[in-house]
Amino acid sequence: AKSAGEKHVCMEWMMYRALKGMKKGGGIEDDEAVKHVMLEELCALRGTYAGIGDILEGRMPLAYAHFVQILVDTFLVTAPVALYAEMGVWSVFSVGILTLFYSGLLSLAKIFLDPLGN
């Protein structure tokens, strides 16, 4: 495993080159405001880069996703039978709405399961 210092070498190099470019004749205006904004943006980029690992490690277990899929499928298959006694023909319409809602919610949950599409 790489240490924290090895992971951020590229970011440190970019910060070093930006500061070196601000020195006399380096091509970037040597102004405290420019220096502050540039370092702030590079630090924000470093923070975003460091957060990618957290996103990948915070995933749901795959067995949980399969269990939820089975629960939603079972609910949607048994809903017409359960609703027919109380709603009659209107149960067809209500099951369509239930299917749209729960299948959409399940698709959203699958996107949260793997936000980067791996």
Biopython code that builds the backbone (N, CA, C, O; Angstrom):
import numpy as np
from Bio.PDB.StructureBuilder import StructureBuilder

atoms = [
    (1, "ALA", "N", (0.837, -1.184, 0.000)),
    (1, "ALA", "CA", (0.000, 0.000, 0.000)),
    (1, "ALA", "C", (0.879, 1.244, 0.000)),
    (1, "ALA", "O", (1.937, 1.279, 0.628)),
    (2, "LYS", "N", (0.424, 2.248, -0.709)),
    (2, "LYS", "CA", (1.179, 3.491, -0.783)),
    (2, "LYS", "C", (0.917, 4.326, 0.464)),
    (2, "LYS", "O", (-0.179, 4.309, 1.023)),
    (3, "SER", "N", (1.941, 5.053, 0.887)),
    (3, "SER", "CA", (1.755, 5.948, 2.024)),
    (3, "SER", "C", (1.067, 7.219, 1.544)),
    (3, "SER", "O", (0.959, 7.474, 0.344)),
    (4, "ALA", "N", (0.603, 8.012, 2.510)),
    (4, "ALA", "CA", (-0.104, 9.251, 2.162)),
    (4, "ALA", "C", (0.792, 10.199, 1.370)),
    (4, "ALA", "O", (0.318, 10.902, 0.478)),
    (5, "GLY", "N", (2.086, 10.221, 1.694)),
    (5, "GLY", "CA", (3.006, 11.101, 0.980)),
    (5, "GLY", "C", (3.184, 10.705, -0.473)),
    (5, "GLY", "O", (3.273, 11.569, -1.345)),
    (6, "GLU", "N", (3.236, 9.413, -0.743)),
    (6, "GLU", "CA", (3.410, 8.937, -2.115)),
    (6, "GLU", "C", (2.187, 9.228, -2.977)),
    (6, "GLU", "O", (2.318, 9.429, -4.184)),
    (7, "LYS", "N", (1.012, 9.254, -2.380)),
    (7, "LYS", "CA", (-0.212, 9.485, -3.147)),
    (7, "LYS", "C", (-0.341, 10.934, -3.602)),
    (7, "LYS", "O", (-0.999, 11.211, -4.605)),
    (8, "HIS", "N", (0.276, 11.854, -2.878)),
    (8, "HIS", "CA", (0.081, 13.273, -3.173)),
    (8, "HIS", "C", (1.307, 13.931, -3.792)),
    (8, "HIS", "O", (1.415, 15.157, -3.781)),
    (9, "VAL", "N", (2.217, 13.155, -4.321)),
    (9, "VAL", "CA", (3.434, 13.709, -4.908)),
    (9, "VAL", "C", (3.098, 14.609, -6.088)),
    (9, "VAL", "O", (3.689, 15.679, -6.229)),
    (10, "CYS", "N", (2.168, 14.202, -6.931)),
    (10, "CYS", "CA", (1.798, 14.996, -8.105)),
    (10, "CYS", "C", (1.193, 16.334, -7.681)),
    (10, "CYS", "O", (1.497, 17.367, -8.279)),
    (11, "MET", "N", (0.349, 16.324, -6.666)),
    (11, "MET", "CA", (-0.252, 17.570, -6.184)),
    (11, "MET", "C", (0.809, 18.499, -5.601)),
    (11, "MET", "O", (0.776, 19.707, -5.833)),
    (12, "GLU", "N", (1.741, 17.938, -4.850)),
    (12, "GLU", "CA", (2.814, 18.751, -4.280)),
    (12, "GLU", "C", (3.688, 19.337, -5.387)),
    (12, "GLU", "O", (4.132, 20.481, -5.290)),
    (13, "TRP", "N", (3.933, 18.557, -6.434)),
    (13, "TRP", "CA", (4.717, 19.041, -7.564)),
    (13, "TRP", "C", (4.003, 20.206, -8.247)),
    (13, "TRP", "O", (4.637, 21.194, -8.618)),
    (14, "MET", "N", (2.675, 20.090, -8.413)),
    (14, "MET", "CA", (1.914, 21.182, -9.037)),
    (14, "MET", "C", (1.972, 22.446, -8.178)),
    (14, "MET", "O", (2.105, 23.550, -8.707)),
    (15, "MET", "N", (1.872, 22.290, -6.859)),
    (15, "MET", "CA", (1.966, 23.453, -5.970)),
    (15, "MET", "C", (3.361, 24.090, -6.072)),
    (15, "MET", "O", (3.489, 25.312, -6.143)),
    (16, "TYR", "N", (4.381, 23.263, -6.077)),
    (16, "TYR", "CA", (5.755, 23.758, -6.186)),
    (16, "TYR", "C", (5.957, 24.518, -7.496)),
    (16, "TYR", "O", (6.535, 25.605, -7.503)),
    (17, "ARG", "N", (5.484, 23.953, -8.593)),
    (17, "ARG", "CA", (5.662, 24.598, -9.903)),
    (17, "ARG", "C", (4.875, 25.903, -9.987)),
    (17, "ARG", "O", (5.331, 26.865, -10.605)),
    (18, "ALA", "N", (3.694, 25.939, -9.365)),
    (18, "ALA", "CA", (2.907, 27.171, -9.382)),
    (18, "ALA", "C", (3.624, 28.267, -8.597)),
    (18, "ALA", "O", (3.693, 29.411, -9.045)),
    (19, "LEU", "N", (4.156, 27.918, -7.433)),
    (19, "LEU", "CA", (4.881, 28.913, -6.633)),
    (19, "LEU", "C", (6.172, 29.357, -7.326)),
    (19, "LEU", "O", (6.539, 30.530, -7.269)),
    (20, "LYS", "N", (6.854, 28.420, -7.977)),
    (20, "LYS", "CA", (8.077, 28.755, -8.702)),
    (20, "LYS", "C", (7.754, 29.664, -9.892)),
    (20, "LYS", "O", (8.536, 30.553, -10.230)),
    (21, "GLY", "N", (6.613, 29.439, -10.515)),
    (21, "GLY", "CA", (6.208, 30.269, -11.645)),
    (21, "GLY", "C", (5.848, 31.680, -11.235)),
    (21, "GLY", "O", (5.827, 32.579, -12.076)),
    (22, "MET", "N", (5.564, 31.894, -9.959)),
    (22, "MET", "CA", (5.227, 33.228, -9.466)),
    (22, "MET", "C", (6.468, 34.050, -9.109)),
    (22, "MET", "O", (6.378, 35.259, -8.893)),
    (23, "LYS", "N", (7.605, 33.396, -9.049)),
    (23, "LYS", "CA", (8.827, 34.136, -8.743)),
    (23, "LYS", "C", (9.151, 35.081, -9.900)),
    (23, "LYS", "O", (8.532, 34.995, -10.960)),
    (24, "LYS", "N", (10.075, 35.943, -9.710)),
    (24, "LYS", "CA", (10.404, 36.962, -10.705)),
    (24, "LYS", "C", (10.716, 36.331, -12.070)),
    (24, "LYS", "O", (11.631, 35.518, -12.197)),
    (25, "GLY", "N", (9.943, 36.720, -13.073)),
    (25, "GLY", "CA", (10.165, 36.232, -14.425)),
    (25, "GLY", "C", (9.626, 34.838, -14.674)),
    (25, "GLY", "O", (10.008, 34.207, -15.659)),
    (26, "GLY", "N", (8.766, 34.344, -13.828)),
    (26, "GLY", "CA", (8.251, 32.990, -13.977)),
    (26, "GLY", "C", (7.037, 32.884, -14.876)),
    (26, "GLY", "O", (6.642, 31.778, -15.245)),
    (27, "GLY", "N", (6.441, 33.993, -15.234)),
    (27, "GLY", "CA", (5.305, 33.951, -16.149)),
    (27, "GLY", "C", (3.946, 34.143, -15.479)),
    (27, "GLY", "O", (2.959, 34.427, -16.158)),
    (28, "ILE", "N", (3.884, 33.994, -14.174)),
    (28, "ILE", "CA", (2.634, 34.202, -13.447)),
    (28, "ILE", "C", (2.831, 35.419, -12.548)),
    (28, "ILE", "O", (3.884, 35.580, -11.932)),
    (29, "GLU", "N", (1.820, 36.266, -12.477)),
    (29, "GLU", "CA", (1.910, 37.479, -11.678)),
    (29, "GLU", "C", (2.182, 37.136, -10.215)),
    (29, "GLU", "O", (1.479, 36.312, -9.628)),
    (30, "ASP", "N", (3.194, 37.762, -9.627)),
    (30, "ASP", "CA", (3.563, 37.507, -8.232)),
    (30, "ASP", "C", (2.741, 38.427, -7.329)),
    (30, "ASP", "O", (3.204, 39.475, -6.879)),
    (31, "ASP", "N", (1.512, 37.996, -7.083)),
    (31, "ASP", "CA", (0.583, 38.775, -6.267)),
    (31, "ASP", "C", (0.063, 37.869, -5.156)),
    (31, "ASP", "O", (-0.188, 36.686, -5.388)),
    (32, "GLU", "N", (-0.097, 38.404, -3.971)),
    (32, "GLU", "CA", (-0.576, 37.587, -2.841)),
    (32, "GLU", "C", (-1.970, 37.041, -3.089)),
    (32, "GLU", "O", (-2.270, 35.914, -2.694)),
    (33, "ALA", "N", (-2.834, 37.828, -3.741)),
    (33, "ALA", "CA", (-4.198, 37.366, -4.009)),
    (33, "ALA", "C", (-4.189, 36.189, -4.991)),
    (33, "ALA", "O", (-4.903, 35.205, -4.794)),
    (34, "VAL", "N", (-3.382, 36.297, -6.041)),
    (34, "VAL", "CA", (-3.282, 35.212, -7.019)),
    (34, "VAL", "C", (-2.704, 33.968, -6.361)),
    (34, "VAL", "O", (-3.175, 32.856, -6.599)),
    (35, "LYS", "N", (-1.683, 34.157, -5.534)),
    (35, "LYS", "CA", (-1.059, 33.040, -4.832)),
    (35, "LYS", "C", (-2.069, 32.352, -3.911)),
    (35, "LYS", "O", (-2.142, 31.124, -3.854)),
    (36, "HIS", "N", (-2.837, 33.160, -3.201)),
    (36, "HIS", "CA", (-3.836, 32.607, -2.278)),
    (36, "HIS", "C", (-4.901, 31.803, -3.021)),
    (36, "HIS", "O", (-5.243, 30.693, -2.613)),
    (37, "VAL", "N", (-5.422, 32.363, -4.110)),
    (37, "VAL", "CA", (-6.473, 31.677, -4.879)),
    (37, "VAL", "C", (-5.932, 30.392, -5.500)),
    (37, "VAL", "O", (-6.605, 29.361, -5.481)),
    (38, "MET", "N", (-4.712, 30.451, -6.053)),
    (38, "MET", "CA", (-4.139, 29.267, -6.692)),
    (38, "MET", "C", (-3.911, 28.145, -5.674)),
    (38, "MET", "O", (-4.244, 26.989, -5.938)),
    (39, "LEU", "N", (-3.348, 28.483, -4.522)),
    (39, "LEU", "CA", (-3.118, 27.466, -3.496)),
    (39, "LEU", "C", (-4.433, 26.929, -2.942)),
    (39, "LEU", "O", (-4.544, 25.742, -2.636)),
    (40, "GLU", "N", (-5.424, 27.801, -2.816)),
    (40, "GLU", "CA", (-6.741, 27.360, -2.341)),
    (40, "GLU", "C", (-7.370, 26.361, -3.309)),
    (40, "GLU", "O", (-7.933, 25.351, -2.888)),
    (41, "GLU", "N", (-7.271, 26.647, -4.602)),
    (41, "GLU", "CA", (-7.830, 25.742, -5.612)),
    (41, "GLU", "C", (-7.069, 24.421, -5.666)),
    (41, "GLU", "O", (-7.680, 23.363, -5.817)),
    (42, "LEU", "N", (-5.767, 24.467, -5.547)),
    (42, "LEU", "CA", (-4.987, 23.235, -5.542)),
    (42, "LEU", "C", (-5.282, 22.392, -4.303)),
    (42, "LEU", "O", (-5.316, 21.163, -4.375)),
    (43, "CYS", "N", (-5.495, 23.055, -3.170)),
    (43, "CYS", "CA", (-5.873, 22.309, -1.955)),
    (43, "CYS", "C", (-7.262, 21.694, -2.098)),
    (43, "CYS", "O", (-7.499, 20.578, -1.636)),
    (44, "ALA", "N", (-8.188, 22.425, -2.743)),
    (44, "ALA", "CA", (-9.523, 21.870, -2.982)),
    (44, "ALA", "C", (-9.438, 20.664, -3.916)),
    (44, "ALA", "O", (-10.132, 19.668, -3.710)),
    (45, "LEU", "N", (-8.591, 20.752, -4.939)),
    (45, "LEU", "CA", (-8.383, 19.626, -5.852)),
    (45, "LEU", "C", (-7.795, 18.429, -5.113)),
    (45, "LEU", "O", (-8.198, 17.290, -5.352)),
    (46, "ARG", "N", (-6.847, 18.684, -4.219)),
    (46, "ARG", "CA", (-6.248, 17.604, -3.429)),
    (46, "ARG", "C", (-7.294, 16.949, -2.528)),
    (46, "ARG", "O", (-7.306, 15.727, -2.380)),
    (47, "GLY", "N", (-8.168, 17.754, -1.927)),
    (47, "GLY", "CA", (-9.223, 17.210, -1.075)),
    (47, "GLY", "C", (-10.214, 16.362, -1.862)),
    (47, "GLY", "O", (-10.658, 15.318, -1.384)),
    (48, "THR", "N", (-10.559, 16.805, -3.058)),
    (48, "THR", "CA", (-11.466, 16.030, -3.907)),
    (48, "THR", "C", (-10.818, 14.713, -4.320)),
    (48, "THR", "O", (-11.462, 13.664, -4.320)),
    (49, "TYR", "N", (-9.543, 14.783, -4.670)),
    (49, "TYR", "CA", (-8.806, 13.582, -5.053)),
    (49, "TYR", "C", (-8.740, 12.588, -3.892)),
    (49, "TYR", "O", (-8.878, 11.382, -4.094)),
    (50, "ALA", "N", (-8.531, 13.094, -2.687)),
    (50, "ALA", "CA", (-8.441, 12.219, -1.516)),
    (50, "ALA", "C", (-9.796, 11.596, -1.183)),
    (50, "ALA", "O", (-9.844, 10.527, -0.575)),
    (51, "GLY", "N", (-10.889, 12.240, -1.566)),
    (51, "GLY", "CA", (-12.216, 11.726, -1.262)),
    (51, "GLY", "C", (-12.682, 10.594, -2.164)),
    (51, "GLY", "O", (-13.672, 9.932, -1.849)),
    (52, "ILE", "N", (-12.000, 10.354, -3.273)),
    (52, "ILE", "CA", (-12.405, 9.292, -4.194)),
    (52, "ILE", "C", (-12.323, 7.926, -3.518)),
    (52, "ILE", "O", (-13.216, 7.096, -3.689)),
    (53, "GLY", "N", (-11.281, 7.694, -2.766)),
    (53, "GLY", "CA", (-11.143, 6.419, -2.042)),
    (53, "GLY", "C", (-12.258, 6.213, -1.041)),
    (53, "GLY", "O", (-12.729, 5.091, -0.852)),
    (54, "ASP", "N", (-12.689, 7.300, -0.390)),
    (54, "ASP", "CA", (-13.788, 7.194, 0.571)),
    (54, "ASP", "C", (-15.093, 6.795, -0.113)),
    (54, "ASP", "O", (-15.877, 6.018, 0.431)),
    (55, "ILE", "N", (-15.313, 7.325, -1.290)),
    (55, "ILE", "CA", (-16.529, 6.977, -2.030)),
    (55, "ILE", "C", (-16.525, 5.488, -2.383)),
    (55, "ILE", "O", (-17.545, 4.812, -2.245)),
    (56, "LEU", "N", (-15.381, 4.981, -2.836)),
    (56, "LEU", "CA", (-15.296, 3.576, -3.230)),
    (56, "LEU", "C", (-15.400, 2.638, -2.027)),
    (56, "LEU", "O", (-15.960, 1.548, -2.147)),
    (57, "GLU", "N", (-14.870, 3.042, -0.874)),
    (57, "GLU", "CA", (-14.911, 2.179, 0.302)),
    (57, "GLU", "C", (-16.263, 2.189, 0.999)),
    (57, "GLU", "O", (-16.561, 1.277, 1.770)),
    (58, "GLY", "N", (-17.085, 3.195, 0.748)),
    (58, "GLY", "CA", (-18.362, 3.319, 1.436)),
    (58, "GLY", "C", (-19.508, 2.637, 0.726)),
    (58, "GLY", "O", (-20.661, 3.032, 0.903)),
    (59, "ARG", "N", (-19.227, 1.637, -0.064)),
    (59, "ARG", "CA", (-20.280, 0.967, -0.840)),
    (59, "ARG", "C", (-21.072, -0.010, 0.012)),
    (59, "ARG", "O", (-20.594, -0.497, 1.036)),
    (60, "MET", "N", (-22.291, -0.287, -0.430)),
    (60, "MET", "CA", (-23.130, -1.294, 0.217)),
    (60, "MET", "C", (-22.646, -2.687, -0.162)),
    (60, "MET", "O", (-22.081, -2.877, -1.239)),
    (61, "PRO", "N", (-22.863, -3.659, 0.718)),
    (61, "PRO", "CA", (-22.544, -5.041, 0.340)),
    (61, "PRO", "C", (-23.474, -5.503, -0.786)),
    (61, "PRO", "O", (-24.647, -5.131, -0.826)),
    (62, "LEU", "N", (-22.945, -6.306, -1.686)),
    (62, "LEU", "CA", (-23.727, -6.762, -2.825)),
    (62, "LEU", "C", (-24.890, -7.643, -2.401)),
    (62, "LEU", "O", (-25.940, -7.621, -3.044)),
    (63, "ALA", "N", (-24.728, -8.424, -1.329)),
    (63, "ALA", "CA", (-25.819, -9.286, -0.859)),
    (63, "ALA", "C", (-27.020, -8.456, -0.424)),
    (63, "ALA", "O", (-28.163, -8.866, -0.626)),
    (64, "TYR", "N", (-26.771, -7.298, 0.167)),
    (64, "TYR", "CA", (-27.864, -6.419, 0.580)),
    (64, "TYR", "C", (-28.646, -5.936, -0.637)),
    (64, "TYR", "O", (-29.875, -5.887, -0.604)),
    (65, "ALA", "N", (-27.950, -5.584, -1.697)),
    (65, "ALA", "CA", (-28.627, -5.120, -2.913)),
    (65, "ALA", "C", (-29.479, -6.232, -3.527)),
    (65, "ALA", "O", (-30.581, -5.973, -4.011)),
    (66, "HIS", "N", (-28.978, -7.454, -3.509)),
    (66, "HIS", "CA", (-29.757, -8.577, -4.041)),
    (66, "HIS", "C", (-30.992, -8.831, -3.172)),
    (66, "HIS", "O", (-32.072, -9.111, -3.692)),
    (67, "PHE", "N", (-30.832, -8.735, -1.863)),
    (67, "PHE", "CA", (-31.949, -8.941, -0.956)),
    (67, "PHE", "C", (-33.039, -7.894, -1.190)),
    (67, "PHE", "O", (-34.224, -8.228, -1.204)),
    (68, "VAL", "N", (-32.656, -6.654, -1.369)),
    (68, "VAL", "CA", (-33.631, -5.592, -1.640)),
    (68, "VAL", "C", (-34.309, -5.826, -2.990)),
    (68, "VAL", "O", (-35.507, -5.580, -3.129)),
    (69, "GLN", "N", (-33.563, -6.294, -3.974)),
    (69, "GLN", "CA", (-34.153, -6.602, -5.289)),
    (69, "GLN", "C", (-35.223, -7.682, -5.157)),
    (69, "GLN", "O", (-36.296, -7.565, -5.749)),
    (70, "ILE", "N", (-34.942, -8.725, -4.390)),
    (70, "ILE", "CA", (-35.912, -9.808, -4.186)),
    (70, "ILE", "C", (-37.138, -9.299, -3.441)),
    (70, "ILE", "O", (-38.262, -9.667, -3.783)),
    (71, "LEU", "N", (-36.942, -8.460, -2.431)),
    (71, "LEU", "CA", (-38.075, -7.905, -1.688)),
    (71, "LEU", "C", (-38.976, -7.052, -2.579)),
    (71, "LEU", "O", (-40.200, -7.172, -2.527)),
    (72, "VAL", "N", (-38.371, -6.197, -3.389)),
    (72, "VAL", "CA", (-39.166, -5.339, -4.276)),
    (72, "VAL", "C", (-39.897, -6.178, -5.318)),
    (72, "VAL", "O", (-41.074, -5.936, -5.584)),
    (73, "ASP", "N", (-39.231, -7.149, -5.906)),
    (73, "ASP", "CA", (-39.880, -8.010, -6.900)),
    (73, "ASP", "C", (-41.039, -8.789, -6.286)),
    (73, "ASP", "O", (-42.103, -8.895, -6.896)),
    (74, "THR", "N", (-40.843, -9.332, -5.089)),
    (74, "THR", "CA", (-41.909, -10.082, -4.412)),
    (74, "THR", "C", (-43.092, -9.176, -4.106)),
    (74, "THR", "O", (-44.245, -9.560, -4.306)),
    (75, "PHE", "N", (-42.805, -7.983, -3.624)),
    (75, "PHE", "CA", (-43.875, -7.030, -3.322)),
    (75, "PHE", "C", (-44.677, -6.684, -4.574)),
    (75, "PHE", "O", (-45.906, -6.634, -4.538)),
    (76, "LEU", "N", (-43.973, -6.445, -5.681)),
    (76, "LEU", "CA", (-44.668, -6.046, -6.909)),
    (76, "LEU", "C", (-45.436, -7.202, -7.545)),
    (76, "LEU", "O", (-46.430, -6.972, -8.233)),
    (77, "VAL", "N", (-44.996, -8.433, -7.328)),
    (77, "VAL", "CA", (-45.722, -9.593, -7.867)),
    (77, "VAL", "C", (-46.975, -9.881, -7.047)),
    (77, "VAL", "O", (-48.012, -10.247, -7.599)),
    (78, "THR", "N", (-46.878, -9.717, -5.730)),
    (78, "THR", "CA", (-48.041, -10.030, -4.873)),
    (78, "THR", "C", (-49.009, -8.862, -4.723)),
    (78, "THR", "O", (-50.127, -9.064, -4.249)),
    (79, "ALA", "N", (-48.626, -7.663, -5.104)),
    (79, "ALA", "CA", (-49.496, -6.493, -4.932)),
    (79, "ALA", "C", (-50.819, -6.602, -5.678)),
    (79, "ALA", "O", (-51.839, -6.230, -5.097)),
    (80, "PRO", "N", (-50.887, -7.085, -6.924)),
    (80, "PRO", "CA", (-52.181, -7.155, -7.604)),
    (80, "PRO", "C", (-53.184, -8.060, -6.879)),
    (80, "PRO", "O", (-54.367, -7.735, -6.787)),
    (81, "VAL", "N", (-52.709, -9.183, -6.372)),
    (81, "VAL", "CA", (-53.595, -10.111, -5.667)),
    (81, "VAL", "C", (-54.094, -9.489, -4.369)),
    (81, "VAL", "O", (-55.270, -9.609, -4.026)),
    (82, "ALA", "N", (-53.199, -8.829, -3.654)),
    (82, "ALA", "CA", (-53.567, -8.236, -2.370)),
    (82, "ALA", "C", (-54.496, -7.043, -2.550)),
    (82, "ALA", "O", (-55.389, -6.837, -1.729)),
    (83, "LEU", "N", (-54.311, -6.267, -3.582)),
    (83, "LEU", "CA", (-55.118, -5.067, -3.778)),
    (83, "LEU", "C", (-56.450, -5.339, -4.468)),
    (83, "LEU", "O", (-57.366, -4.524, -4.356)),
    (84, "TYR", "N", (-56.589, -6.451, -5.174)),
    (84, "TYR", "CA", (-57.812, -6.701, -5.935)),
    (84, "TYR", "C", (-59.036, -6.810, -5.041)),
    (84, "TYR", "O", (-60.114, -6.342, -5.408)),
    (85, "ALA", "N", (-58.884, -7.417, -3.884)),
    (85, "ALA", "CA", (-60.033, -7.593, -2.994)),
    (85, "ALA", "C", (-60.589, -6.255, -2.534)),
    (85, "ALA", "O", (-61.794, -6.137, -2.309)),
    (86, "GLU", "N", (-59.751, -5.260, -2.390)),
    (86, "GLU", "CA", (-60.217, -3.980, -1.875)),
    (86, "GLU", "C", (-60.492, -2.958, -2.976)),
    (86, "GLU", "O", (-61.385, -2.123, -2.829)),
    (87, "MET", "N", (-59.749, -3.010, -4.064)),
    (87, "MET", "CA", (-59.862, -1.978, -5.092)),
    (87, "MET", "C", (-60.516, -2.455, -6.386)),
    (87, "MET", "O", (-60.921, -1.638, -7.213)),
    (88, "GLY", "N", (-60.620, -3.738, -6.562)),
    (88, "GLY", "CA", (-61.244, -4.258, -7.781)),
    (88, "GLY", "C", (-60.400, -3.979, -9.002)),
    (88, "GLY", "O", (-59.190, -4.208, -9.001)),
    (89, "VAL", "N", (-61.049, -3.475, -10.058)),
    (89, "VAL", "CA", (-60.371, -3.217, -11.326)),
    (89, "VAL", "C", (-59.327, -2.115, -11.187)),
    (89, "VAL", "O", (-58.337, -2.105, -11.919)),
    (90, "TRP", "N", (-59.537, -1.198, -10.265)),
    (90, "TRP", "CA", (-58.589, -0.097, -10.072)),
    (90, "TRP", "C", (-57.232, -0.581, -9.543)),
    (90, "TRP", "O", (-56.260, 0.174, -9.537)),
    (91, "SER", "N", (-57.174, -1.814, -9.111)),
    (91, "SER", "CA", (-55.894, -2.341, -8.624)),
    (91, "SER", "C", (-54.858, -2.406, -9.757)),
    (91, "SER", "O", (-53.659, -2.298, -9.503)),
    (92, "VAL", "N", (-55.313, -2.580, -10.990)),
    (92, "VAL", "CA", (-54.396, -2.609, -12.130)),
    (92, "VAL", "C", (-53.679, -1.262, -12.251)),
    (92, "VAL", "O", (-52.463, -1.215, -12.436)),
    (93, "PHE", "N", (-54.432, -0.179, -12.146)),
    (93, "PHE", "CA", (-53.855, 1.162, -12.221)),
    (93, "PHE", "C", (-52.910, 1.423, -11.041)),
    (93, "PHE", "O", (-51.819, 1.964, -11.217)),
    (94, "SER", "N", (-53.343, 1.035, -9.848)),
    (94, "SER", "CA", (-52.515, 1.289, -8.667)),
    (94, "SER", "C", (-51.232, 0.446, -8.679)),
    (94, "SER", "O", (-50.188, 0.907, -8.218)),
    (95, "VAL", "N", (-51.305, -0.777, -9.198)),
    (95, "VAL", "CA", (-50.102, -1.604, -9.294)),
    (95, "VAL", "C", (-49.127, -0.994, -10.309)),
    (95, "VAL", "O", (-47.913, -1.078, -10.127)),
    (96, "GLY", "N", (-49.642, -0.397, -11.351)),
    (96, "GLY", "CA", (-48.770, 0.296, -12.310)),
    (96, "GLY", "C", (-48.020, 1.438, -11.657)),
    (96, "GLY", "O", (-46.828, 1.626, -11.899)),
    (97, "ILE", "N", (-48.717, 2.200, -10.829)),
    (97, "ILE", "CA", (-48.061, 3.307, -10.114)),
    (97, "ILE", "C", (-47.046, 2.754, -9.116)),
    (97, "ILE", "O", (-45.937, 3.278, -9.009)),
    (98, "LEU", "N", (-47.417, 1.697, -8.381)),
    (98, "LEU", "CA", (-46.488, 1.084, -7.431)),
    (98, "LEU", "C", (-45.238, 0.572, -8.132)),
    (98, "LEU", "O", (-44.124, 0.754, -7.643)),
    (99, "THR", "N", (-45.429, -0.067, -9.275)),
    (99, "THR", "CA", (-44.299, -0.601, -10.028)),
    (99, "THR", "C", (-43.379, 0.523, -10.486)),
    (99, "THR", "O", (-42.158, 0.419, -10.371)),
    (100, "LEU", "N", (-43.964, 1.591, -11.001)),
    (100, "LEU", "CA", (-43.165, 2.730, -11.445)),
    (100, "LEU", "C", (-42.369, 3.319, -10.290)),
    (100, "LEU", "O", (-41.180, 3.605, -10.436)),
    (101, "PHE", "N", (-43.022, 3.503, -9.134)),
    (101, "PHE", "CA", (-42.361, 4.102, -7.985)),
    (101, "PHE", "C", (-41.256, 3.196, -7.426)),
    (101, "PHE", "O", (-40.119, 3.637, -7.261)),
    (102, "TYR", "N", (-41.587, 1.935, -7.135)),
    (102, "TYR", "CA", (-40.609, 1.054, -6.493)),
    (102, "TYR", "C", (-39.478, 0.637, -7.419)),
    (102, "TYR", "O", (-38.339, 0.500, -6.971)),
    (103, "SER", "N", (-39.766, 0.431, -8.703)),
    (103, "SER", "CA", (-38.670, 0.085, -9.612)),
    (103, "SER", "C", (-37.746, 1.283, -9.815)),
    (103, "SER", "O", (-36.533, 1.115, -9.944)),
    (104, "GLY", "N", (-38.313, 2.491, -9.845)),
    (104, "GLY", "CA", (-37.474, 3.691, -9.936)),
    (104, "GLY", "C", (-36.627, 3.888, -8.694)),
    (104, "GLY", "O", (-35.455, 4.255, -8.782)),
    (105, "LEU", "N", (-37.227, 3.640, -7.531)),
    (105, "LEU", "CA", (-36.486, 3.758, -6.282)),
    (105, "LEU", "C", (-35.365, 2.714, -6.206)),
    (105, "LEU", "O", (-34.277, 2.994, -5.704)),
    (106, "LEU", "N", (-35.643, 1.522, -6.705)),
    (106, "LEU", "CA", (-34.621, 0.475, -6.730)),
    (106, "LEU", "C", (-33.481, 0.842, -7.687)),
    (106, "LEU", "O", (-32.313, 0.604, -7.381)),
    (107, "SER", "N", (-33.816, 1.412, -8.828)),
    (107, "SER", "CA", (-32.769, 1.854, -9.771)),
    (107, "SER", "C", (-31.900, 2.942, -9.152)),
    (107, "SER", "O", (-30.684, 2.953, -9.342)),
    (108, "LEU", "N", (-32.517, 3.846, -8.418)),
    (108, "LEU", "CA", (-31.767, 4.891, -7.730)),
    (108, "LEU", "C", (-30.846, 4.290, -6.674)),
    (108, "LEU", "O", (-29.709, 4.733, -6.514)),
    (109, "ALA", "N", (-31.336, 3.278, -5.951)),
    (109, "ALA", "CA", (-30.515, 2.609, -4.944)),
    (109, "ALA", "C", (-29.326, 1.902, -5.588)),
    (109, "ALA", "O", (-28.242, 1.863, -5.006)),
    (110, "LYS", "N", (-29.516, 1.345, -6.776)),
    (110, "LYS", "CA", (-28.403, 0.691, -7.467)),
    (110, "LYS", "C", (-27.363, 1.707, -7.918)),
    (110, "LYS", "O", (-26.171, 1.402, -7.941)),
    (111, "ILE", "N", (-27.799, 2.909, -8.275)),
    (111, "ILE", "CA", (-26.840, 3.961, -8.626)),
    (111, "ILE", "C", (-26.035, 4.348, -7.387)),
    (111, "ILE", "O", (-24.828, 4.578, -7.475)),
    (112, "PHE", "N", (-26.706, 4.422, -6.226)),
    (112, "PHE", "CA", (-25.985, 4.733, -4.989)),
    (112, "PHE", "C", (-25.047, 3.596, -4.605)),
    (112, "PHE", "O", (-24.020, 3.830, -3.968)),
    (113, "LEU", "N", (-25.385, 2.374, -4.983)),
    (113, "LEU", "CA", (-24.517, 1.231, -4.694)),
    (113, "LEU", "C", (-23.172, 1.392, -5.371)),
    (113, "LEU", "O", (-22.135, 1.107, -4.772)),
    (114, "ASP", "N", (-23.180, 1.843, -6.602)),
    (114, "ASP", "CA", (-21.939, 2.000, -7.362)),
    (114, "ASP", "C", (-21.953, 3.352, -8.071)),
    (114, "ASP", "O", (-22.291, 3.418, -9.252)),
    (115, "PRO", "N", (-21.595, 4.425, -7.378)),
    (115, "PRO", "CA", (-21.721, 5.759, -7.951)),
    (115, "PRO", "C", (-20.798, 6.039, -9.131)),
    (115, "PRO", "O", (-21.097, 6.908, -9.950)),
    (116, "LEU", "N", (-19.696, 5.327, -9.233)),
    (116, "LEU", "CA", (-18.753, 5.586, -10.318)),
    (116, "LEU", "C", (-18.917, 4.630, -11.502)),
    (116, "LEU", "O", (-18.124, 4.672, -12.443)),
    (117, "GLY", "N", (-19.924, 3.784, -11.466)),
    (117, "GLY", "CA", (-20.207, 2.897, -12.590)),
    (117, "GLY", "C", (-19.228, 1.760, -12.770)),
    (117, "GLY", "O", (-18.986, 1.324, -13.895)),
    (118, "ASN", "N", (-18.659, 1.269, -11.677)),
    (118, "ASN", "CA", (-17.720, 0.159, -11.782)),
    (118, "ASN", "C", (-18.492, -1.136, -11.789)),
    (118, "ASN", "O", (-17.896, -2.210, -11.872)),
]
sb = StructureBuilder()
sb.init_structure("model")
sb.init_model(0)
sb.init_chain("A")
sb.init_seg("    ")
for serial, (resi, resn, name, xyz) in enumerate(atoms, 1):
    if name == "N":
        sb.init_residue(resn, " ", resi, " ")
    sb.init_atom(name, np.array(xyz, "f"), 0.0, 1.0, " ", f" {name:<3s}", serial, name[0])
structure = sb.get_structure()
